[in-house]
Amino acid sequence: MTATTDGSAESAGAGSESTPGAPPPGPAGRTAGLAAGPARPARPVRPGARAEYGPPGVPGPLGRPTRPGAARDTPRTTADLPRPPDGTRPGVYEAAARATRNLLERQDPEGWWKGDLETNVTMDAEDLLLRQFLGIRDEATTQAAALFIRGEQREDGTWATFHGGPPELSATIEAYVALRLAGDAPDSPHMTRASAWIRAHGGIAAARVFTRIWLALFGWWNWDHLPELPPELVFLPPWVPLNIYDFGCWARQTIVPLTVVSALRPVRPAPFALDELHADARTPDPVRRLAPLTSWDGAFQRMDKALHVYRRFAPRRLRRAAMASAGRWIVERQENDGCWGGIQPPAVYSVIALHLLGYDLGHPVMRAGLESLERFAVWRADGARMIEACQSPVWDTCLAAIALADAGLRPDHPALVKAADWMLGEEIVRTGDWAVRRPGLAPGGWAFEFHNDTYPDIDDTAEVVLALRRISHPDPVRVEAAIARGVSWTLGMQSRNGAWGAFDADNTSPLPNKLPFCDFGEVIDPPSADVTAHVVEMLAFEGRAGDARTRRGIAWLLAEQEASGAWFGRWGTNYVYGTGSVVPALTAAGIAPGHPAIRRAVRWLESVQNEDGGWGEDQRSYKDPSWAGKGASTASQTAWALMALLSAGEREGKAVERGIAHLVETQKEDGTWDEPYFTGTGFPWDFSINYHLYRQVFPVTALGRYLYGEPFAPAGAHPAAAGEA
């Protein structure tokens, strides 16, 4: 299901001349919001930044991203890969060469890579519900989405949120409603199995808040029975608890438009009833006892009741001003491609909120927003249409470049130079929301997506720097300047505890997660071991292992090690990812392989290796620690474990030998690996991701490091290097 490109994407549209009382202009005419100093020139929407989407029923070809008629002028060869050392295990070099060749073939002519980002059917269901709400749902798109949703249903009638996972109530409800929109009869076997399971597990009343909001838009749920989200939240200054900047950027971008939706409570005519989804249709929302007042849940439940009362008496002028401010906040953060934050959920709710505020579907803001959502569609050969929650070209490109370089591709290879050119063009040099907590910090860094200038992230920035350092670019001055800005910005985003989060500094308030509304996953952005490890590794490559800020990051990582010897993985599944990130970072920063923390990590990895020689970990480890390091072997997780063991000096060990053999033996003839399991993480447990390029870039990296050794990292002057700490 690899996304394809057709070169036909248009610019997000020009702004319109504003008139008194009319909505503000579109993306080209909006203000820069928090931007300090001169605004960055708008970047055009790249032709390569869209998936093939239309006409419905005419899917793009599967396989690597290509544009029809685009000439490939980058040599695709592995002839210049160095030969491996004598005595290398048979088949390893050949496997690395096949995988390298395949990865090179996947590169877009512009220099980037992007694999599909697969999540779950709620993306597809909510896309249909949005179209129904706006009155633009068409039969061809509906049936293509329904084909994908039906294909994900299991024998018991349910849907899960990750491959092989348990049934999930909200996903099953949303998928069922989407199939009803597509015309599936409620008494058909696959639908009766789904509705029976839903009723047996509490019905709509037991679903998450987001699901019930979607149903309230059509009168299938009562707005009074949802948590209140007053738009006046946008007026709270950053030092007041529960202001919008206390939330992680993904939650903030979702909550602001939902305050408008919550205030206006729209209801569109329902095309059918959903009585079959209530445990008891006579009392669809049974009364629930409040938690004790002395508990956080009890306190916030009572605060929500107070907000429902406030709604009836809120000053109209204040409320109108709050909604107008929320509308401006949304428009100011629309990206050049029309999306918001490069992710589907905020974009969907932003479109709804702006439409409720008076933006008609022909307005440049709305038109660009809807066009951006179309670019999240992946059309498969069978006619099914899958919606990506996000797109990951910067992340995929820097990881691919690292993999190819570590696999022995020469530093000035045209593919790597093109990748560097593209990454340099993606640098973000304007101020975003992160400046609320770091107002004096100069901008720099990279985001995850094609267009997301408001929210660069620390993880991507660290990995892009690591990638650029591996490439011999013809304009080294330009590279050095970009790296210097990225490193400076990253250092400035260090949190008080010495570690790094993904998008913000010190985004650690415990209060947002306590709100009744916030039952959809992680809503804050505290520092994590994997992001901190990538930063520490990057700083070591920059010769800053002895810097006091790097040492604080190292100390935090050492303190965060689990008793088992593993590290928790926030953005990848889970302890295998965390450990696979931290160990290479610590050794790059000068921590000796014999250090007790490294030895504990090695023992843990050896203890969870599967019988087939690979490693795997199920998403259930986020809920149940007994699953830590347990799961079917996958190519990406096997590579993560190998990268840790190789950095710890275990190249000749039995675990590495078995792990490398597993990669060689499970590789397909075309140089790829199968990986249906979800090894990426959006929200731990609540939102899982299958990055379709992970199965390629990480095995290439691991095989390359096995063949040619660890990439150069200067030894740091950290006092723990000799094992003292």
C-alpha positions in Angstrom: 0.0 0.0 0.0 2.8 2.4 -0.8 1.6 5.9 -1.6 2.2 7.1 -5.1 2.5 10.6 -6.5 1.1 12.1 -9.7 2.7 15.5 -9.8 -0.7 17.3 -10.0 -0.9 18.9 -6.5 -1.7 22.6 -6.6 -0.7 25.4 -4.3 -2.9 25.8 -1.2 -4.5 28.8 -2.9 -4.2 32.6 -2.7 -5.9 34.6 -0.1 -9.0 36.6 -0.8 -9.6 40.2 -0.2 -11.2 40.4 3.2 -14.4 42.4 3.8 -15.9 43.6 7.1 -17.4 40.7 9.0 -16.1 38.1 6.6 -13.7 35.3 7.6 -10.0 36.1 7.2 -8.1 35.3 4.1 -6.7 31.9 3.1 -3.2 30.5 3.7 -1.4 32.9 1.5 -2.8 35.9 3.2 -2.8 34.8 6.9 -0.6 36.2 9.6 2.4 34.4 11.0 0.8 34.0 14.4 3.7 33.7 16.9 6.4 34.4 14.3 9.1 36.7 15.5 10.9 38.8 13.0 10.4 38.6 9.3 8.1 35.8 8.2 9.6 32.9 6.3 8.7 32.9 2.6 5.9 30.5 1.8 7.1 27.2 0.4 5.0 25.9 -2.5 3.2 22.7 -2.2 5.4 20.1 -3.8 4.0 17.9 -6.5 5.6 14.9 -4.8 3.8 15.6 -1.5 0.5 14.0 -2.4 -0.8 10.4 -2.7 -2.6 9.3 -5.8 -6.2 9.9 -5.2 -8.5 10.0 -8.1 -10.6 9.6 -9.8 -11.9 7.0 -7.4 -11.5 3.5 -8.6 -8.3 4.4 -10.5 -5.6 3.6 -8.0 -2.0 4.4 -8.4 0.5 1.5 -8.8 1.8 -0.3 -5.8 5.4 -0.1 -4.9 7.8 2.8 -4.7 6.7 6.4 -5.0 6.9 7.6 -8.6 5.5 10.4 -10.7 4.3 9.5 -14.2 6.8 10.7 -16.7 9.4 11.7 -14.1 12.9 10.9 -15.3 15.2 9.2 -12.8 18.7 10.8 -13.1 20.1 9.2 -9.9 22.2 6.1 -10.4 20.7 3.1 -8.7 23.6 0.7 -8.1 25.3 -1.1 -5.2 28.5 -1.6 -7.2 30.3 0.9 -5.1 29.5 -0.8 -1.8 32.7 -1.9 -0.1 33.3 -5.6 0.2 32.7 -7.0 3.7 35.5 -8.2 6.0 36.9 -11.6 5.4 35.1 -14.3 7.3 31.7 -12.5 7.1 28.8 -14.9 7.5 27.6 -16.1 4.1 24.6 -14.3 2.7 24.9 -11.2 4.9 26.5 -9.0 2.2 24.1 -10.2 -0.4 21.1 -9.5 1.8 22.5 -6.0 2.6 23.1 -5.4 -1.2 19.5 -6.5 -2.1 18.0 -4.3 0.6 20.1 -1.4 -0.3 19.2 -1.7 -3.9 15.5 -1.8 -3.0 15.7 1.2 -0.8 17.5 3.2 -3.5 14.7 2.3 -5.9 12.1 3.7 -3.6 13.6 7.2 -3.6 11.5 9.9 -5.2 13.3 11.9 -8.0 13.1 15.0 -5.7 15.3 13.1 -3.1 12.8 12.0 -0.4 11.4 8.7 0.8 8.0 8.1 2.2 6.4 4.8 3.2 2.7 4.4 4.0 1.7 5.3 7.6 -0.9 2.8 8.5 -3.1 3.2 11.7 -6.7 2.0 12.1 -10.1 2.3 10.5 -11.2 5.3 12.6 -9.3 7.5 10.2 -11.4 6.2 7.3 -14.7 6.2 9.2 -14.2 9.8 10.3 -13.3 10.9 6.8 -16.7 9.6 5.7 -18.5 11.2 8.6 -16.8 14.6 7.8 -18.0 14.3 4.2 -21.5 13.5 5.4 -21.4 16.5 7.8 -20.2 18.9 5.0 -22.6 17.4 2.4 -19.9 16.4 0.1 -19.9 12.6 0.5 -19.9 10.8 -2.9 -20.6 7.2 -3.6 -17.3 6.3 -5.2 -15.2 7.5 -2.3 -17.7 5.9 0.2 -17.5 2.5 -1.4 -13.7 2.6 -1.7 -13.5 3.5 2.0 -16.0 0.8 2.9 -14.0 -1.8 0.9 -11.0 -1.0 3.1 -13.0 -1.0 6.4 -14.7 -4.3 5.6 -11.3 -5.8 4.8 -10.1 -4.9 8.3 -13.0 -6.5 10.2 -12.3 -9.7 12.1 -14.3 -12.9 12.3 -16.0 -11.8 15.6 -17.3 -8.7 13.9 -14.9 -6.3 15.6 -12.1 -4.0 14.6 -8.7 -3.6 16.4 -6.4 -0.7 16.4 -3.3 -2.7 15.6 -2.5 -6.0 13.8 -3.4 -8.9 16.0 -4.7 -6.7 18.8 -7.8 -7.1 20.9 -11.2 -5.7 19.8 -11.6 -2.0 20.4 -15.0 -0.6 21.1 -14.7 2.9 19.7 -13.0 1.7 16.5 -15.8 -0.9 16.1 -18.5 1.7 16.6 -17.0 4.1 14.1 -16.4 1.4 11.5 -19.9 0.1 11.9 -21.4 3.6 11.3 -19.2 4.1 8.3 -20.5 0.9 6.8 -24.0 2.0 7.5 -23.3 5.1 5.5 -22.0 2.9 2.7 -25.3 1.1 2.6 -24.5 -2.1 4.5 -27.7 -3.4 6.0 -27.8 -3.7 9.8 -29.2 -7.2 9.6 -26.4 -8.5 7.4 -24.2 -11.1 9.1 -21.0 -9.0 9.4 -23.1 -6.1 10.8 -25.1 -8.1 13.3 -21.9 -9.6 14.7 -20.5 -6.1 15.1 -23.6 -4.6 16.8 -24.0 -7.5 19.1 -20.4 -7.2 20.3 -20.9 -3.4 20.7 -24.0 -3.9 22.9 -22.3 -6.6 25.0 -19.5 -4.2 25.8 -21.5 -1.2 26.9 -22.7 0.3 23.6 -22.1 3.9 22.6 -22.2 5.1 26.2 -19.0 3.2 26.8 -17.2 4.7 23.8 -14.5 7.3 24.0 -15.4 11.0 23.9 -14.2 11.5 20.3 -16.5 8.8 19.1 -19.5 10.3 20.9 -18.7 13.8 19.5 -18.9 12.4 16.0 -22.2 10.8 16.8 -23.5 14.0 18.4 -22.9 15.8 15.1 -25.8 13.8 13.7 -28.0 13.6 16.8 -27.0 10.0 17.6 -25.7 11.2 21.0 -26.8 14.1 23.2 -24.4 17.0 23.4 -25.4 17.5 27.1 -23.8 14.1 27.8 -20.4 15.1 26.6 -17.7 17.0 28.5 -17.8 20.8 28.1 -15.0 22.5 26.2 -15.5 26.3 26.5 -13.8 28.4 23.8 -12.8 30.8 26.5 -9.8 28.4 27.1 -8.0 30.3 24.4 -7.8 33.4 26.6 -6.0 31.7 29.4 -2.4 32.9 29.6 0.4 30.3 29.5 1.1 30.5 33.2 -2.5 29.5 34.2 -3.1 25.7 34.6 -4.9 24.0 31.8 -4.1 26.7 29.2 -3.9 25.4 25.7 -0.1 25.3 25.8 -0.2 22.8 28.7 -1.4 20.3 26.1 0.9 18.5 23.6 0.8 20.1 20.2 -1.3 17.3 18.7 -3.9 17.7 21.5 -3.7 21.5 21.4 -4.4 21.6 17.6 -7.4 19.3 18.2 -8.9 20.9 21.3 -8.9 24.5 20.0 -11.3 23.7 17.0 -13.3 21.4 19.3 -14.0 24.3 21.6 -15.9 26.0 18.8 -17.7 22.8 17.9 -18.6 22.2 21.6 -19.9 25.8 21.9 -22.1 25.7 18.8 -23.2 22.0 19.2 -24.2 21.5 15.5 -26.6 18.6 14.6 -27.0 17.5 11.0 -29.9 15.2 10.0 -29.1 11.6 10.7 -29.5 9.4 7.7 -30.6 6.4 9.9 -31.0 5.5 13.5 -28.4 3.7 15.6 -30.6 2.1 18.3 -28.9 -1.2 17.7 -25.7 0.2 19.2 -27.1 1.0 22.6 -26.9 -1.5 25.4 -30.4 -0.3 26.3 -32.0 1.9 23.8 -34.5 3.2 26.4 -31.6 4.6 28.5 -28.8 5.2 26.1 -26.7 7.1 28.6 -27.2 5.4 32.0 -26.4 7.6 35.1 -23.0 7.0 36.5 -21.9 7.7 40.0 -19.4 10.5 40.5 -15.9 9.6 41.7 -15.1 10.8 45.2 -14.5 14.5 45.5 -11.1 13.9 47.0 -9.9 12.2 43.8 -8.7 13.9 40.6 -11.5 12.2 38.6 -14.1 13.4 41.1 -12.8 16.9 41.1 -12.7 17.2 37.3 -16.1 15.6 37.0 -17.6 18.3 39.2 -15.7 21.0 37.4 -17.3 19.7 34.2 -20.7 19.9 35.7 -19.9 23.5 36.7 -18.9 24.3 33.1 -22.2 22.9 31.8 -23.9 25.4 34.1 -21.6 28.2 32.9 -22.5 27.4 29.4 -26.1 28.6 30.1 -24.9 31.9 31.5 -21.7 32.6 29.6 -21.6 36.3 28.4 -22.5 36.3 24.7 -20.0 38.9 23.8 -17.2 37.0 25.6 -18.2 33.8 23.9 -18.3 35.4 20.5 -14.9 36.9 21.1 -13.5 33.6 22.2 -14.8 31.7 19.2 -13.4 34.5 16.9 -10.0 34.2 18.6 -10.1 30.4 18.3 -10.9 30.8 14.6 -7.9 33.2 14.1 -5.7 30.8 16.0 -6.7 27.9 13.7 -6.2 29.9 10.5 -2.8 31.3 11.5 -1.6 27.7 11.9 -2.8 26.4 8.6 0.2 25.2 6.6 1.1 26.0 3.0 -0.4 22.8 1.8 -3.7 23.5 3.6 -3.3 21.1 6.5 -2.9 21.7 10.2 0.2 20.2 11.8 0.5 17.7 9.0 -1.9 15.3 10.8 -5.4 14.3 10.0 -7.3 14.7 13.3 -6.6 18.4 13.8 -7.3 19.1 10.2 -10.7 17.4 10.3 -11.8 19.3 13.4 -10.4 22.6 12.1 -12.4 22.2 8.9 -15.6 21.6 10.9 -14.9 24.5 13.2 -14.2 27.0 10.5 -17.2 25.9 8.5 -19.4 26.5 11.6 -17.8 30.0 11.9 -19.0 30.9 8.5 -16.3 29.7 6.1 -18.1 28.3 3.0 -16.6 25.3 1.2 -15.3 27.6 -1.6 -13.2 29.8 0.7 -9.5 29.4 0.1 -8.9 28.2 3.7 -11.6 25.5 3.4 -10.7 24.5 -0.2 -7.0 24.1 0.8 -7.9 22.2 3.9 -10.1 19.7 2.0 -7.5 19.3 -0.7 -4.9 18.6 2.0 -7.1 15.8 3.4 -7.3 14.2 0.0 -3.6 13.9 0.0 -3.8 11.5 3.0 -5.7 9.0 0.8 -3.8 5.9 -0.4 -5.6 4.0 -3.2 -4.9 0.3 -3.4 -4.9 -1.9 -6.4 -8.1 -3.6 -5.3 -9.9 -0.2 -5.3 -9.8 0.2 -1.5 -9.0 3.7 -0.1 -7.0 4.0 3.1 -6.5 7.2 5.0 -3.1 8.0 6.6 -3.3 9.8 9.9 -0.1 11.6 8.9 2.8 11.4 6.4 6.4 11.0 7.4 8.7 12.0 4.5 11.3 13.9 6.6 11.5 11.0 9.1 11.6 8.4 6.4 14.2 10.3 4.4 16.7 10.9 7.2 16.4 7.3 8.4 16.9 6.1 4.8 20.0 8.2 4.4 21.5 7.0 7.6 20.7 3.4 6.6 22.3 3.8 3.1 25.4 5.5 4.5 25.9 2.9 7.2 25.4 0.2 4.6 28.5 1.5 2.8 27.1 3.8 0.2 29.8 6.4 -0.5 29.1 9.8 1.1 28.9 11.6 -2.2 26.6 9.1 -3.9 24.0 11.0 -5.9 21.1 9.5 -4.0 22.5 10.8 -0.7 23.3 14.2 -2.1 19.8 14.5 -3.4 18.4 13.4 0.0 20.6 16.1 1.6 19.4 18.8 -0.8 15.8 17.9 0.0 16.3 17.8 3.7 18.1 21.2 3.6 15.1 22.6 1.8 12.8 21.3 4.6 14.6 23.2 7.4 12.2 25.4 9.4 13.5 28.9 10.2 10.4 30.5 11.6 9.0 30.6 15.1 6.2 28.3 16.1 4.2 27.3 19.2 7.3 26.0 20.9 8.3 29.7 21.5 5.6 30.1 24.1 7.9 28.2 26.5 11.2 29.3 24.8 10.5 32.9 23.7 14.1 33.9 23.2 15.3 30.9 21.3 16.2 31.3 17.6 14.4 28.9 15.3 15.9 25.9 13.5 15.2 22.2 13.0 13.0 20.0 11.0 9.4 18.6 11.2 8.1 15.1 10.5 5.9 16.0 7.5 6.1 17.7 4.1 4.6 20.9 5.6 4.5 21.6 9.3 6.4 24.8 9.9 4.6 25.5 13.2 5.7 22.3 14.9 9.3 21.2 14.2 10.2 18.3 16.4 13.4 17.4 18.3 13.5 13.8 17.2 13.5 14.6 13.5 16.0 17.4 14.0 18.4 15.0 15.7 18.1 12.4 13.1 18.4 14.8 10.2 21.6 16.2 11.6 22.9 12.6 12.0 22.0 12.0 8.4 23.5 15.2 7.0 26.8 14.4 8.8 27.1 11.2 6.8 26.8 12.9 3.4 29.5 14.7 1.5 27.5 17.7 0.1 28.9 20.1 -2.6 27.9 23.1 -0.5 29.3 22.3 3.0 28.8 25.9 4.1 25.1 25.6 3.7 25.1 22.2 5.5 27.1 23.6 8.4 24.8 26.5 8.8 21.7 24.4 8.9 23.2 21.9 11.3 24.4 24.8 13.6 20.8 26.2 13.7 19.4 22.7 14.4 21.8 21.9 17.2 21.3 25.3 18.8 17.5 25.0 18.7 17.7 21.5 20.1 19.9 22.5 23.0 17.5 25.3 23.7 14.6 22.9 23.9 16.1 20.8 26.7 13.6 20.4 29.6 14.5 21.3 33.2 15.2 17.7 34.1 17.9 17.4 31.4 15.9 15.4 28.9 14.0 16.2 25.7 10.4 15.8 24.7 9.2 15.7 21.1 7.8 19.1 20.3 7.9 21.3 23.4 10.1 21.9 26.4 8.7 21.2 29.9 5.3 20.1 28.6 4.8 18.0 31.8 1.7 19.3 33.6 -0.2 16.3 35.0 -3.6 18.1 34.8 -4.6 17.7 31.1 -4.6 13.9 31.3 -7.1 14.2 34.2 -9.8 16.0 32.2 -12.9 14.0 31.4 -12.5 15.0 27.7 -9.0 13.5 27.4 -9.7 9.8 27.1 -8.2 9.4 23.6 -4.6 9.0 24.5 -1.5 10.9 25.7 -2.2 14.7 25.7 1.1 16.0 27.1 4.6 15.8 25.7 7.0 14.9 28.5 10.6 14.0 27.8 11.2 10.4 26.7 14.1 8.1 26.6 14.1 7.5 22.8 14.0 11.2 21.9 16.6 12.1 24.5 18.8 9.2 23.3 18.7 10.5 19.7 19.6 14.0 20.9 22.5 12.6 22.9 23.7 10.6 19.9 23.5 13.6 17.7 25.4 15.8 20.2 28.1 13.2 20.5 28.5 13.2 16.7 28.8 17.0 16.9 31.7 16.6 19.4 29.6 17.8 22.3 29.7 14.6 24.4 31.4 16.5 27.2 29.0 19.5 27.1 27.2 20.0 30.4 23.8 19.8 28.7 24.7 16.4 27.1 26.0 15.1 30.4 22.6 16.0 32.0 20.8 14.1 29.2 23.1 11.1 29.8 22.5 11.2 33.6 18.7 11.3 32.9 18.9 8.3 30.6 20.9 6.3 33.1 18.4 7.1 35.9 15.5 6.1 33.6 16.7 2.5 33.0 14.2 0.0 34.1 15.1 -2.7 36.7 15.0 -5.2 33.9 17.8 -3.4 32.0 15.5 -2.0 29.3 14.3 1.5 28.5 10.7 2.5 27.8 10.0 3.5 24.2 7.6 6.4 23.8 7.5 6.7 20.0 8.2 3.1 19.0 7.2 -0.3 20.4 8.3 -0.4 23.1 11.1 -1.5 25.4 12.9 -3.0 22.4 12.7 0.4 20.7 13.7 2.4 23.8 16.7 0.1 24.4 17.6 0.1 20.8 17.7 3.9 20.9 19.5 4.4 24.2 22.4 2.0 24.1 23.9 3.3 20.8 23.5 6.8 22.1 25.3 6.1 25.4 28.2 4.3 23.7 28.5 7.1 21.1 28.7 9.6 24.0 31.6 7.6 25.5 29.9 5.2 27.9 32.0 2.1 27.9 30.5 -1.2 26.7 31.4 -2.6 30.1 29.4 -0.1 32.0 26.8 -1.7 34.3 23.9 0.0 32.5 25.1 -1.3 29.1 25.6 -4.8 30.5 22.1 -4.9 32.0 20.6 -3.8 28.7 22.6 -6.5 26.8 21.4 -9.2 29.2 17.8 -8.1 28.8 17.9 -8.1 25.0 19.5 -11.6 25.1 16.7 -12.8 27.5 13.9 -11.7 25.2 15.3 -12.9 21.9 12.8 -15.2 20.2 13.5 -18.9 19.3 13.7 -17.9 15.6 16.6 -15.5 16.4 14.6 -12.3 15.9 13.0 -9.9 18.3 9.4 -8.6 18.6 7.2 -6.8 21.0 3.5 -6.4 21.0 1.7 -3.1 21.6 0.1 -4.8 24.7 3.4 -4.1 26.6 2.1 -0.5 27.1 -0.7 -1.9 29.2 0.8 -5.0 30.6 4.5 -5.0 31.5 4.5 -8.8 31.3 4.5 -8.3 27.5 7.8 -6.3 27.6 10.0 -7.7 24.8 7.5 -10.3 23.8 5.8 -10.7 20.4 6.3 -12.2 17.0 9.6 -11.3 15.5 9.7 -8.3 13.1 12.4 -7.0 10.9 12.4 -3.5 12.4 12.5 -4.7 16.1 15.1 -7.3 15.3 17.2 -4.5 13.8 16.7 -2.2 16.8 18.0 -5.0 19.1 20.9 -5.7 16.8 21.9 -2.0 16.7 22.0 -1.9 20.5 24.0 -5.1 20.8 26.5 -4.1 18.0 27.1 -0.7 19.7 27.7 -2.6 23.0 30.5 -4.6 21.4 28.6 -7.8 20.9 29.3 -8.4 17.2 30.8 -11.8 17.8 28.1 -12.8 20.3 25.6 -15.6 19.8 22.6 -13.2 20.0 23.9 -11.1 17.2 24.8 -14.1 15.1 21.2 -15.4 15.4 19.6 -12.0 14.9 21.6 -11.4 11.7 20.7 -14.9 10.5 17.0 -14.2 11.1 17.2 -11.0 8.9 19.0 -12.9 6.1 16.6 -15.9 6.2 13.4 -13.9 6.3 14.3 -11.5 3.6 12.2 -11.7 0.4 13.8 -12.0 -3.1 13.2 -8.4 -3.8 15.3 -7.3 -0.8 12.3 -6.4 1.4 10.8 -7.9 4.6 7.2 -8.6 5.5 6.0 -6.8 8.6 2.2 -6.7 9.3 2.8 -5.9 12.9 2.6 -2.3 14.3 6.0 -1.2 15.7 5.4 2.5 15.8 3.6 4.5 18.5 1.4 7.6 18.3 0.0 7.4 21.8 1.2 4.4 23.9 -1.5 1.7 23.6 -4.2 4.2 22.3 -2.9 4.9 18.8 -0.5 2.5 17.1 1.3 2.9 13.8 2.8 0.6 11.2 5.4 2.6 9.3 5.8 0.7 6.1 9.4 1.9 5.6 10.6 0.7 9.0 10.8 -2.8 7.8 13.4 -1.6 5.3 15.5 1.2 6.7 16.3 -0.4 10.1 17.4 -3.8 8.7 19.6 -2.0 6.2 21.1 0.0 9.1 21.7 -3.1 11.2 23.2 -5.2 8.4 25.4 -2.3 7.4 26.7 -1.8 10.9 27.3 -5.5 11.3 29.3 -5.5 8.1 31.3 -2.3 8.4 31.2 -1.4 12.1 29.7 1.4 14.0 29.6 4.9 12.5 32.2 7.2 13.8 31.4 9.0 17.0 34.0 10.9 19.0 34.6 9.5 22.5 33.0 11.8 25.0 34.6 13.0 28.2 31.7 11.9 30.3 32.9 10.7 33.7 30.8 7.5 33.3 32.8 6.5 30.3 35.0 4.3 32.4 32.1 2.9 34.4 32.2 5.2 37.4 28.6 6.4 37.2 
